[in-house]
Amino acid sequence: MKQTALRVRELLRERRWTTKVLAEKTGMSESYLTHIKNGTRRWNEDALAKLALAFELEPTDIFSFSKKRTDEVSHQLQFVGQDINSTDVNLNIRVVPVVGQIPSQPSAYNNQVLQASTGYKDKFVPVFVEDGDKDNEAMFCLSIKDNSLAPKFVSGDYLIVCPGLWTRSGDIVAVEYGDEQNPTKEIVQINYMDDFVVLESVNHKKAPVALVRGKDSFRIIGKVTHRYQMMS
């Protein structure tokens, strides 16, 4: 997916700084900052953190499509074959916390605690959401640390997980199952059968797990709704 652009040019103009001044404040080269300013090179988390410190802003305030900057976006979309006034779709952006592992009980507070304890304090991802999900404070963004789910998901991917959504066979979900004292938490593809719930690895490299309905301990934590590739 396309990486989120940063509004460095706008912030430089607001503060009347040159790229050279910003380079001195961040310790990054002028050429690299020029690329970020022009959107011709991908930024990484370290660069974002340095920019936020230099501008004295939260990292999410530097994203070019932060909530403040989408106020002027038209909320009315036209679909092929429909009158332009017949369909209103509200575009909403939610800032979702990044976590290093799947929370057992996602909530705004628990996600924040897990965010800090897994090394992602103050890291967020902006996500377009539908009206029904805009107030879902339990949403979280899982950072994929290795390639165990490749080629579906790879190291560096961010998966947006939304608890409370209805799921059906074929969906990718975060689940918790097994021993109640030491449960397994994974990202899997779920399939529903009459008497079983079958959990398949997303890359089909491991044997499926078949759980008996009403007998085996099992819980869906949330549905994976978005994937971001945050490349350095």
Secondary structure, DSSP 8 states (H G I E B T S, - for coil): -----B-HHHHHHHHT--HHHHHHHH---HHHHHHHHHT-S---HHHHHHHHHHHTS-GGGGBTT-GGGGTTS--B---TTS-TTS-B---EEEEEEEESS--SS--HHHHHHHHHHTT-TT-EEEEEE-GGGTT-TT-EEEE--SSTTTTTS-TTEEEEEETT----TT-EEEEEES-SSS-EEEEEEEEE-SSEEEEEETTS-S--EEEETTTS-EEEEEEEEEEEE---
